[in-house]
């Protein structure tokens, strides 16, 4: 569903001579739909006649500059930069001119599936969700009936401005109301809530203003009504907001219930994450629930990494046949967790362990590796590197579809800095240049898939079990799979050895190239993979040879000096 909003705006000067309220809103351009929507309302302070100017410039600076900020900035950061700059301009203006140009300001930004409110003064923002009306802002004014116009915070009042920020998850059907004090001082929240049902957003805003004036408002009356009719696709920022705001669930036991799901089994406990099998209480469908271990609940980096996995899972599983486990976006969740489809079946690692050194059927390995290459190719086209391809993360469902599991350490360019710097992956499947701190790229996944192919065919790892930084093992080229298992065709030997070549330049460059080589098979086999020269596998070999020659020469010299006649 696309991002869709119904907006209404009504402003009346009431009994005042001038209307010093100002409000404006702007939607993102169609090609920038992900940037969302921005609205702001301000009430000018009537001191020396500059209130209208302060209100108008404050609102327009927010509305016009919001979409010019870098898309990678958090919404609250964008609003803070804009509001601070506008306040500095107003404060400088007030020092140079007689009279004070000040105003309140309440801004609402809707982006992806998150709302953000920035607030200064006594204009207000409300969120109406279902039958409830929630006030989002607190008035920055003296709490006395005779001094309500005395603001404790206002745009242009001081050189530095303190802004209140509040963020939350955006739901379909949410209604936001921005109102000046000429409205909210005369209408109770429940009265306002009852008027919001008056037809369209425009009709509702008009009804609220008329009701405020009829109730005896002595000030300008302005209202904006914003109804959310459609949500944009979830953004990484949305997931990060949820990760910061929601608690990590306590360790669950079989029979415990969480958000309409009953725990049926604890599947895995890694010390960092917990994975449960749960059943939906209404549909009876089985699902997998992944969350942080309670010991990691207060770790902001772990929360951000799990949020990144949630965002990636939403992107890559949009198609049912994409080769990934579908992630469910849970509305109104009470805790921070991920909810996946549950698929019965086995990982290829489990199947390989059952067969041992016999290996799995060659035809099956070929089909599975082609499917894995297609899924990896989809990831790479999205700019994502998995970083932990191995048989344990390749799951064959009972429906016959191979799915790629665990995007927990994947990088997309948007991941937390801690995740990017993490030396992630399983050492035995990591390409040798990673141990020299070269950047991760598509080769990381393709090399790991080649190691997985070798293991599934032979029951052995091509370079054996490798511990971190144990790179000497890579210098011995692996035996061709057909030497360990005669029924492996020679053309498949060539593909596997090319995939795990020590020299990066000799490997496959893309997942599509690897998939095409497997498809062609014996009809257009790859040439035999040439062995990597010793000097390339071990650049220090010349120094070792020189050292050996030097030691031999010195030994001969010592022997000549000590034992040969002179």
Backbone torsions as a table, in degrees:
resi	resn	phi	psi	omega
1	UNK	NA	135.9	-177.8
2	UNK	-81.7	162.9	178.4
3	UNK	-69.6	123.3	-173.6
4	UNK	-143.3	135.8	-175.9
5	UNK	-137.9	139.8	169.9
6	UNK	-109.5	120.1	-174.6
7	UNK	-122.7	140.7	175.0
8	UNK	-131.9	146.1	-176.7
9	UNK	-142.8	130.2	176.3
10	UNK	-140.4	135.1	178.1
11	UNK	-139.5	136.9	180.0
12	UNK	-137.9	137.9	-178.8
13	UNK	-73.7	-13.6	179.0
14	UNK	63.6	-142.6	-179.3
15	UNK	-78.5	-5.3	-179.1
16	UNK	-75.7	156.2	178.2
17	UNK	-72.5	-38.0	-178.6
18	UNK	-122.4	153.2	175.8
19	UNK	-102.6	108.1	-178.8
20	UNK	-100.1	7.2	170.5
21	UNK	-78.6	152.5	175.1
22	UNK	-150.9	141.0	179.8
23	UNK	-147.2	151.8	178.1
24	UNK	-159.1	160.6	178.7
25	UNK	-149.9	157.0	178.7
26	UNK	-151.2	138.0	174.8
27	UNK	-95.7	157.0	175.0
28	UNK	-69.7	152.6	175.3
29	UNK	-63.1	154.3	-177.3
30	UNK	-53.2	-37.3	-178.5
31	UNK	-80.4	-4.0	178.3
32	UNK	-124.5	39.2	-173.6
33	UNK	-56.9	-31.2	-178.0
34	UNK	-65.3	-18.5	179.8
35	UNK	-73.9	-18.0	169.3
36	UNK	83.9	-129.4	-166.2
37	UNK	-150.9	143.4	178.2
38	UNK	-134.1	136.6	176.6
39	UNK	-139.7	148.6	179.8
40	UNK	-149.3	149.3	177.4
41	UNK	-135.6	143.3	179.9
42	UNK	-143.0	150.1	178.3
43	UNK	-123.0	113.3	-178.3
44	UNK	-69.9	144.2	178.0
45	UNK	-92.3	122.1	-173.2
46	UNK	-81.5	77.1	174.7
47	UNK	-127.4	102.7	178.8
48	UNK	79.1	8.8	174.1
49	UNK	86.2	6.9	-177.9
50	UNK	-97.1	4.1	-176.4
51	UNK	-62.6	-45.1	-179.0
52	UNK	-61.2	-44.6	179.9
53	UNK	-61.6	-43.9	-179.5
54	UNK	-63.0	-43.0	179.8
55	UNK	-64.5	-44.7	-176.7
56	UNK	-66.9	-46.6	-178.3
57	UNK	-67.4	-34.9	179.1
58	UNK	-65.5	-45.3	179.8
59	UNK	-66.5	-46.5	-175.8
60	UNK	-67.5	-32.8	177.6
61	UNK	-63.6	-39.7	178.8
62	UNK	-67.8	-49.6	-174.4
63	UNK	-67.3	-39.9	-175.4
64	UNK	-81.9	-30.9	-175.6
65	UNK	-92.4	-14.6	-173.9
66	UNK	-58.9	-45.2	-175.2
67	UNK	-80.0	-5.5	177.8
68	UNK	-88.9	-6.1	-179.2
69	UNK	-77.3	154.6	177.1
70	UNK	-57.0	136.4	-177.1
71	UNK	-66.0	-16.0	-179.9
72	UNK	-81.5	-12.5	-179.2
73	UNK	-73.8	144.0	173.1
74	UNK	-66.5	147.7	-176.4
75	UNK	-57.8	-42.4	-179.2
76	UNK	-65.9	-32.0	177.7
77	UNK	-67.4	-42.7	178.6
78	UNK	-59.6	-49.7	-178.4
79	UNK	-63.8	-38.6	-179.0
80	UNK	-64.7	-41.6	179.2
81	UNK	-63.5	-43.5	-177.3
82	UNK	-67.4	-47.4	-176.4
83	UNK	-66.4	-40.1	179.2
84	UNK	-63.2	-41.0	179.2
85	UNK	-65.7	-42.5	178.9
86	UNK	-65.2	-40.0	178.6
87	UNK	-63.6	-41.5	178.6
88	UNK	-61.6	-39.5	179.3
89	UNK	-65.5	-43.5	179.7
90	UNK	-66.0	-41.4	179.9
91	UNK	-63.3	-40.9	177.1
92	UNK	-64.7	-40.7	177.9
93	UNK	-60.5	-42.0	-177.5
94	UNK	-68.5	-30.6	177.1
95	UNK	-71.5	-27.0	-174.5
96	UNK	-95.3	-13.7	-175.7
97	UNK	-127.6	154.4	175.4
98	UNK	-74.8	149.0	-176.6
99	UNK	85.3	167.3	-177.3
100	UNK	-121.7	126.4	174.6
101	UNK	-101.1	98.7	-177.3
102	UNK	-133.1	159.3	177.8
103	UNK	-160.8	163.6	168.7
104	UNK	-84.8	173.2	176.1
105	UNK	-160.2	127.4	172.1
106	UNK	-132.0	119.6	-178.0
107	UNK	-117.4	144.2	178.4
108	UNK	-126.4	123.3	176.6
109	UNK	-116.0	129.5	175.3
110	UNK	-113.3	121.5	-175.7
111	UNK	-144.5	122.4	-177.3
112	UNK	62.1	-115.4	178.9
113	UNK	-124.4	35.3	179.7
114	UNK	-134.5	140.5	171.4
115	UNK	-110.3	148.0	178.8
116	UNK	-135.5	131.8	177.5
117	UNK	-116.8	132.7	171.7
118	UNK	-117.0	136.3	-168.8
119	UNK	-145.6	134.4	172.0
120	UNK	-141.5	128.7	175.6
121	UNK	100.8	-149.4	-175.1
122	UNK	-122.3	13.2	162.7
123	UNK	-70.4	161.1	-172.5
124	UNK	-131.5	157.1	172.2
125	UNK	-126.3	136.1	178.2
126	UNK	-124.2	148.5	172.5
127	UNK	-118.4	122.8	178.2
128	UNK	-108.1	117.6	179.5
129	UNK	-130.6	110.1	-176.1
130	UNK	66.2	-131.9	-179.1
131	UNK	-86.1	-0.3	-173.9
132	UNK	-104.4	142.2	175.7
133	UNK	-118.4	116.8	-175.8
134	UNK	-111.8	128.0	176.2
135	UNK	-82.9	125.9	-173.7
136	UNK	-95.2	-16.5	-173.1
137	UNK	-122.9	158.4	174.2
138	UNK	-115.5	137.5	-178.0
139	UNK	-70.6	134.5	174.1
140	UNK	-98.7	71.9	-177.9
141	UNK	-148.4	155.8	179.0
142	UNK	-63.8	131.5	-174.8
143	UNK	-85.4	70.6	179.1
144	UNK	-148.9	136.6	-174.8
145	UNK	-58.6	-35.6	-177.7
146	UNK	-84.5	-7.8	-174.8
147	UNK	-125.3	27.2	-176.8
148	UNK	-63.6	-24.6	-179.6
149	UNK	-81.9	-4.8	-179.1
150	UNK	-85.0	98.9	-178.6
151	UNK	-81.7	138.3	174.8
152	UNK	-89.7	-19.7	174.5
153	UNK	-140.0	137.3	177.9
154	UNK	-158.6	155.2	175.6
155	UNK	-66.4	125.5	179.2
156	UNK	88.7	-1.5	-177.6
157	UNK	-75.6	-40.6	-179.6
158	UNK	-133.0	165.8	179.0
159	UNK	-64.6	-35.3	178.0
160	UNK	-111.4	144.2	-177.5
161	UNK	-120.6	136.2	173.6
162	UNK	-101.1	121.4	-175.8
163	UNK	-111.6	135.8	173.5
164	UNK	-86.0	133.2	177.7
165	UNK	-123.4	143.3	177.6
166	UNK	-145.1	134.8	178.5
167	UNK	-127.7	153.1	177.7
168	UNK	-160.1	173.7	-178.9
169	UNK	-83.7	133.5	-178.4
170	UNK	-88.8	131.5	179.8
171	UNK	-116.0	150.6	175.0
172	UNK	-62.1	130.0	-179.5
173	UNK	94.7	-4.5	177.2
174	UNK	-62.2	144.3	175.4
175	UNK	-125.9	129.3	177.4
176	UNK	-111.1	141.3	178.0
177	UNK	-125.4	124.2	172.1
178	UNK	-107.6	126.6	-173.1
179	UNK	-138.4	143.1	173.7
180	UNK	-83.1	169.2	-175.8
181	UNK	-69.1	-17.6	175.2
182	UNK	-67.1	-14.7	177.7
183	UNK	-101.6	-54.3	-169.5
184	UNK	-74.4	-16.4	175.9
185	UNK	-77.1	-15.1	-177.9
186	UNK	-110.5	-20.8	-177.7
187	UNK	-115.2	130.6	174.5
188	UNK	-74.4	159.1	-177.8
189	UNK	-59.4	-41.4	-178.1
190	UNK	-66.3	-37.4	176.1
191	UNK	-63.5	-43.4	177.8
192	UNK	-61.9	-39.7	-179.8
193	UNK	-62.4	-40.3	-179.7
194	UNK	-67.8	-30.4	-179.6
195	UNK	-78.3	-17.0	-178.5
196	UNK	-69.9	-13.7	178.9
197	UNK	-84.9	5.2	-177.7
198	UNK	-77.4	78.9	173.2
199	UNK	63.3	-134.4	-177.5
200	UNK	-72.4	172.6	177.6
201	UNK	-61.9	-37.0	179.0
202	UNK	-65.9	-44.1	179.2
203	UNK	-65.0	-36.8	178.8
204	UNK	-67.3	-41.3	179.2
205	UNK	-63.6	-40.3	178.6
206	UNK	-64.8	-40.8	-179.5
207	UNK	-63.9	-39.0	-179.6
208	UNK	-67.1	-43.0	179.7
209	UNK	-64.4	-44.1	179.9
210	UNK	-64.2	-37.2	178.5
211	UNK	-66.7	-38.2	178.8
212	UNK	-65.8	-42.9	178.7
213	UNK	-66.1	-40.0	179.1
214	UNK	-65.8	-27.0	179.5
215	UNK	-81.9	0.9	174.6
216	UNK	99.0	26.3	178.7
217	UNK	-61.2	134.2	179.5
218	UNK	-105.7	15.1	-175.8
219	UNK	-133.7	172.1	172.6
220	UNK	-59.4	143.0	-178.2
221	UNK	-122.7	118.5	-177.2
222	UNK	-136.3	136.6	-179.4
223	UNK	-141.4	137.1	167.5
224	UNK	-118.7	132.1	177.4
225	UNK	-116.3	124.9	-177.3
226	UNK	-125.2	116.5	179.4
227	UNK	-109.0	133.4	-178.9
228	UNK	-93.5	111.0	-178.3
229	UNK	-99.5	-19.3	-179.7
230	UNK	-155.0	143.3	-177.8
231	UNK	-102.8	146.4	172.7
232	UNK	-81.0	169.4	177.5
233	UNK	-63.4	143.1	-178.0
234	UNK	-59.2	139.1	178.3
235	UNK	-105.0	165.7	176.3
236	UNK	-60.3	-38.5	179.7
237	UNK	-60.8	-35.7	177.6
238	UNK	-62.7	-45.6	179.3
239	UNK	-63.9	-38.0	179.4
240	UNK	-66.2	-39.3	177.3
241	UNK	-61.5	-44.9	179.2
242	UNK	-63.2	-38.4	-178.2
243	UNK	-65.6	-31.5	-179.3
244	UNK	-81.5	-31.8	-171.9
245	UNK	-91.2	-31.9	-174.2
246	UNK	-90.7	145.5	177.4
247	UNK	-78.1	153.2	171.8
248	UNK	-78.6	131.3	-177.9
249	UNK	-64.6	147.2	173.5
250	UNK	-63.7	160.9	-179.9
251	UNK	-56.4	126.2	-174.4
252	UNK	-94.1	150.5	176.3
253	UNK	-114.8	160.3	177.2
254	UNK	-58.0	128.4	-178.1
255	UNK	101.4	-18.1	176.9
256	UNK	-67.5	150.6	-178.9
257	UNK	-117.8	140.1	177.1
258	UNK	-143.4	117.4	176.3
259	UNK	49.0	48.8	175.8
260	UNK	80.8	13.1	177.7
261	UNK	-125.8	138.7	179.0
262	UNK	-106.9	131.4	179.8
263	UNK	-72.0	127.6	179.2
264	UNK	-109.5	-20.3	179.2
265	UNK	-168.6	149.9	168.4
266	UNK	-92.2	117.4	-174.7
267	UNK	-89.8	-41.9	-176.2
268	UNK	-153.6	147.2	175.1
269	UNK	-137.1	103.8	-177.1
270	UNK	-93.1	-2.9	-173.2
271	UNK	89.0	-20.7	175.5
272	UNK	-110.6	-41.7	-179.5
273	UNK	-125.1	155.5	171.1
274	UNK	-119.2	136.4	178.8
275	UNK	-122.5	122.2	-179.1
276	UNK	-115.9	151.6	164.2
277	UNK	-94.2	128.6	-179.6
278	UNK	-129.5	158.6	179.0
279	UNK	-124.2	130.9	178.1
280	UNK	-68.4	130.8	-172.8
281	UNK	-67.7	-26.4	-177.9
282	UNK	-95.1	-52.4	-176.2
283	UNK	-83.9	-15.2	-177.2
284	UNK	65.7	13.3	179.9
285	UNK	-75.6	139.0	176.2
286	UNK	-82.4	141.5	178.3
287	UNK	-142.1	165.8	177.7
288	UNK	-109.6	128.5	-179.6
289	UNK	-112.6	121.4	-179.8
290	UNK	-115.1	131.1	178.9
291	UNK	-147.5	174.2	178.6
292	UNK	-77.1	148.7	172.0
293	UNK	-64.8	141.1	-179.4
294	UNK	-52.9	-29.6	179.4
295	UNK	-69.4	-17.6	179.2
296	UNK	-106.2	10.0	-173.2
297	UNK	-62.4	-31.9	-177.0
298	UNK	-96.3	9.5	-178.9
299	UNK	-88.9	108.2	-177.0
300	UNK	-64.8	-30.2	178.9
301	UNK	-68.2	-42.8	178.6
302	UNK	-65.1	-38.5	177.4
303	UNK	-62.9	-43.5	-179.4
304	UNK	-65.9	-37.4	179.7
305	UNK	-67.3	-39.6	177.3
306	UNK	-68.7	-35.3	176.0
307	UNK	-64.6	-39.5	177.0
308	UNK	-63.0	-39.7	177.1
309	UNK	-63.6	-38.9	178.3
310	UNK	-63.0	-44.1	-179.9
311	UNK	-64.5	-44.0	178.5
312	UNK	-63.7	-42.0	-179.5
313	UNK	-59.5	-37.4	177.7
314	UNK	-66.1	-40.3	-178.0
315	UNK	-68.6	-45.9	-170.5
316	UNK	-83.1	-17.4	-175.5
317	UNK	-104.9	23.5	-179.5
318	UNK	-66.1	-34.8	176.3
319	UNK	-95.4	137.0	-177.0
320	UNK	-66.2	-27.5	-176.9
321	UNK	-100.8	20.3	-174.1
322	UNK	-76.3	-12.2	179.4
323	UNK	90.1	22.2	178.7
324	UNK	-133.5	161.6	178.4
325	UNK	-82.2	128.8	-176.2
326	UNK	-69.4	134.9	178.4
327	UNK	-101.0	133.3	178.2
328	UNK	-93.6	131.8	173.8
329	UNK	-87.5	113.0	-175.1
330	UNK	-89.2	122.6	176.0
331	UNK	-86.5	142.1	177.5
332	UNK	56.7	38.3	178.3
333	UNK	-69.3	145.5	-178.7
334	UNK	-90.1	-10.0	-177.2
335	UNK	-149.2	170.3	-178.4
336	UNK	-93.6	110.4	178.8
337	UNK	-159.7	167.6	176.8
338	UNK	-112.7	142.7	-177.2
339	UNK	-125.4	115.6	-177.2
340	UNK	-111.6	161.3	167.2
341	UNK	-62.7	148.5	175.4
342	UNK	-102.5	127.9	178.8
343	UNK	-121.8	123.9	175.0
344	UNK	-74.0	152.7	-178.1
345	UNK	142.9	-158.5	-178.0
346	UNK	-139.1	154.7	170.1
347	UNK	-78.8	158.7	178.5
348	UNK	-66.4	-25.6	176.2
349	UNK	-65.6	-42.8	178.1
350	UNK	-63.2	-41.5	179.7
351	UNK	-67.1	-38.5	-179.8
352	UNK	-67.0	-39.0	178.7
353	UNK	-64.4	-33.0	178.9
354	UNK	-68.6	-33.2	-178.4
355	UNK	-86.9	-24.5	179.4
356	UNK	66.4	-141.7	-176.0
357	UNK	-69.5	-13.2	178.2
358	UNK	-66.4	-25.3	-176.8
359	UNK	74.5	168.9	179.6
360	UNK	-90.1	161.1	180.0
361	UNK	-53.5	134.3	-175.3
362	UNK	-59.1	-43.5	-177.7
363	UNK	-63.3	-36.9	178.4
364	UNK	-68.4	-43.1	179.1
365	UNK	-60.1	-41.2	178.9
366	UNK	-60.6	-47.5	-178.6
367	UNK	-64.5	-42.5	-178.4
368	UNK	-66.7	-40.7	-178.4
369	UNK	-70.3	-31.4	173.5
370	UNK	-65.4	-42.6	178.5
371	UNK	-64.3	-41.9	178.9
372	UNK	-63.8	-40.0	179.1
373	UNK	-63.0	-37.4	177.8
374	UNK	-64.8	-43.9	179.3
375	UNK	-65.0	-41.7	178.6
376	UNK	-64.2	-39.3	177.1
377	UNK	-60.6	-39.6	177.8
378	UNK	-63.3	-41.3	177.1
379	UNK	-59.8	-47.6	-176.6
380	UNK	-64.6	-34.5	177.8
381	UNK	-68.2	-22.9	175.3
382	UNK	-88.1	2.0	-179.2
383	UNK	79.5	23.9	-175.6
384	UNK	-113.9	135.8	172.8
385	UNK	-114.4	126.0	-174.1
386	UNK	-68.8	-47.9	176.9
387	UNK	77.0	-2.6	179.0
388	UNK	-145.1	48.7	175.8
389	UNK	-73.5	126.9	177.1
390	UNK	-167.6	163.2	-178.9
391	UNK	-56.3	-29.2	179.8
392	UNK	-69.3	-17.0	178.1
393	UNK	-108.8	14.0	173.2
394	UNK	-113.5	112.8	-172.4
395	UNK	-111.8	125.6	176.0
396	UNK	-99.7	110.7	-179.1
397	UNK	-76.7	161.7	176.3
398	UNK	-64.1	-15.6	176.0
399	UNK	-83.4	2.1	177.6
400	UNK	86.5	-1.4	-178.4
401	UNK	-94.3	135.2	175.8
402	UNK	-89.1	132.5	-178.2
403	UNK	-127.4	142.4	178.6
404	UNK	-90.5	126.3	-175.3
405	UNK	-103.6	163.2	164.2
406	UNK	62.2	92.5	173.6
407	UNK	-98.7	22.4	-173.0
408	UNK	-64.5	-30.2	-179.8
409	UNK	-113.1	10.8	-179.8
410	UNK	-66.0	152.1	176.5
411	UNK	-118.8	143.5	-176.6
412	UNK	-131.1	-3.0	-171.8
413	UNK	93.6	-12.2	179.4
414	UNK	-115.7	3.5	-176.5
415	UNK	-72.3	160.3	175.9
416	UNK	-59.6	150.7	-178.4
417	UNK	-59.3	-35.9	179.8
418	UNK	-63.4	-36.4	179.6
419	UNK	-70.9	-36.9	-179.6
420	UNK	-66.0	-38.1	-177.6
421	UNK	-83.3	-8.6	-178.3
422	UNK	-68.9	132.4	177.0
423	UNK	-81.0	73.6	-170.4
424	UNK	-86.4	163.2	178.0
425	UNK	113.6	171.6	177.9
426	UNK	-98.6	121.2	-170.3
427	UNK	-49.6	-41.3	-176.1
428	UNK	-67.1	-13.6	-178.1
429	UNK	-111.9	4.9	-176.0
430	UNK	-91.7	136.1	179.7
431	UNK	-67.5	147.9	-169.8
432	UNK	-61.8	-30.7	-177.2
433	UNK	-69.0	-19.3	176.7
434	UNK	-62.9	-30.4	-179.5
435	UNK	-74.6	-11.8	173.1
436	UNK	-97.8	15.7	176.6
437	UNK	63.7	29.7	171.0
438	UNK	-74.8	152.4	-177.4
439	UNK	-66.6	151.5	177.0
440	UNK	-71.0	139.7	175.4
441	UNK	-149.5	-168.7	-177.9
442	UNK	-59.3	-30.0	179.7
443	UNK	-59.4	-29.5	179.8
444	UNK	-58.8	-46.9	-178.7
445	UNK	-73.5	-37.5	-176.7
446	UNK	-69.9	-39.6	176.0
447	UNK	-62.4	-44.2	180.0
448	UNK	-62.9	-36.5	177.5
449	UNK	-67.7	-37.6	176.1
450	UNK	-62.4	-43.1	176.4
451	UNK	-61.2	-40.5	179.5
452	UNK	-64.3	-41.8	177.4
453	UNK	-59.2	-46.6	180.0
454	UNK	-58.7	-44.8	-177.9
455	UNK	-66.9	-41.3	-178.8
456	UNK	-67.0	-31.1	-179.3
457	UNK	-79.3	-38.1	-170.4
458	UNK	-112.4	-17.1	-174.1
459	UNK	80.7	5.2	-179.3
460	UNK	-129.1	155.2	172.9
461	UNK	-84.3	141.4	-175.8
462	UNK	-61.3	-33.1	-178.8
463	UNK	-114.5	11.1	-178.5
464	UNK	77.4	-179.2	177.1
465	UNK	-72.5	119.8	-176.0
466	UNK	-107.7	129.9	173.5
467	UNK	-90.4	160.5	-178.7
468	UNK	-52.3	131.6	176.8
469	UNK	66.5	16.4	176.4
470	UNK	-90.3	67.7	-169.9
471	UNK	-81.7	-9.8	-178.0
472	UNK	-62.2	-28.7	-178.8
473	UNK	-63.0	-28.5	-178.3
474	UNK	-68.9	-16.1	-175.1
475	UNK	-78.7	-11.0	176.3
476	UNK	-103.1	112.8	-178.6
477	UNK	-61.3	140.5	-178.4
478	UNK	-70.8	156.2	174.6
479	UNK	-68.4	144.9	174.6
480	UNK	-59.5	141.1	-179.9
481	UNK	-54.3	-32.0	-178.5
482	UNK	-67.9	-20.2	176.9
483	UNK	-72.2	-27.6	179.2
484	UNK	-94.8	-19.7	-176.8
485	UNK	-149.2	102.4	-171.0
486	UNK	-62.2	-22.5	-177.6
487	UNK	-81.6	0.6	174.8
488	UNK	-78.7	123.5	-177.6
489	UNK	-67.4	152.9	-177.7
490	UNK	-62.7	-36.9	-178.7
491	UNK	-63.4	-31.2	177.5
492	UNK	-75.0	-33.4	171.1
493	UNK	-51.9	-49.1	-176.0
494	UNK	-62.2	-39.2	-179.3
495	UNK	-67.0	-47.2	-177.4
496	UNK	-64.1	-44.4	-178.7
497	UNK	-67.8	-32.7	175.3
498	UNK	-67.2	-38.4	-178.5
499	UNK	-66.6	-30.0	-176.3
500	UNK	-109.9	21.2	179.8
501	UNK	-59.2	144.9	179.5
502	UNK	-66.3	-41.5	-179.1
503	UNK	-80.4	120.6	-177.7
504	UNK	-57.3	-33.5	-176.9
505	UNK	-69.5	-19.6	-178.7
506	UNK	-90.4	-6.1	-178.3
507	UNK	-86.5	175.9	173.2
508	UNK	-68.3	141.5	-178.4
509	UNK	-89.2	-32.4	-178.2
510	UNK	-134.1	159.4	176.5
511	UNK	-65.1	-32.4	178.9
512	UNK	-65.4	-37.3	178.0
513	UNK	-64.7	-42.4	177.8
514	UNK	-64.2	-44.8	179.8
515	UNK	-62.1	-41.2	179.9
516	UNK	-64.6	-39.5	179.1
517	UNK	-62.7	-39.7	178.2
518	UNK	-68.7	-40.4	178.9
519	UNK	-60.3	-43.2	-178.3
520	UNK	-69.7	-35.0	174.5
521	UNK	54.3	-129.8	-177.1
522	UNK	-75.6	-16.1	-177.9
523	UNK	-68.7	-37.1	176.9
524	UNK	-139.4	72.9	-173.6
525	UNK	-69.1	152.3	174.1
526	UNK	-72.7	151.4	174.8
527	UNK	-66.0	157.2	179.5
528	UNK	-58.6	139.1	-178.9
529	UNK	-75.3	121.0	178.2
530	UNK	-73.3	144.0	-179.6
531	UNK	-68.8	142.5	178.3
532	UNK	-72.4	130.3	179.5
533	UNK	-55.8	148.4	-178.5
534	UNK	-58.2	-37.5	-178.6
535	UNK	-63.7	-29.6	178.0
536	UNK	-78.4	-36.9	179.8
537	UNK	-73.1	-31.3	-179.4
538	UNK	-140.5	90.5	-177.1
539	UNK	-60.7	-16.3	-178.3
540	UNK	-87.8	2.1	-174.2
541	UNK	-62.6	-35.5	179.4
542	UNK	-63.5	-40.6	178.8
543	UNK	-66.9	-36.5	177.8
544	UNK	-65.4	-41.8	178.6
545	UNK	-64.8	-44.3	179.8
546	UNK	-61.7	-38.9	178.6
547	UNK	-65.4	-41.4	179.5
548	UNK	-63.9	-43.5	178.8
549	UNK	-62.6	-42.3	-180.0
550	UNK	-63.2	-43.2	179.1
551	UNK	-64.1	-41.7	178.5
552	UNK	-62.7	-44.2	179.9
553	UNK	-61.5	-44.1	-179.7
554	UNK	-66.7	-35.6	177.0
555	UNK	-64.1	-43.5	177.7
556	UNK	-63.1	-39.0	-179.8
557	UNK	-65.2	-42.5	178.2
558	UNK	-63.2	-42.3	179.2
559	UNK	-61.7	-42.8	-179.5
560	UNK	-63.2	-40.9	-178.5
561	UNK	-69.0	-33.1	-173.5
562	UNK	-91.2	-35.1	-167.5
563	UNK	-117.1	-26.4	-177.2
564	UNK	-80.1	143.1	179.9
565	UNK	-67.2	150.6	-179.0
566	UNK	-103.5	NA	NA
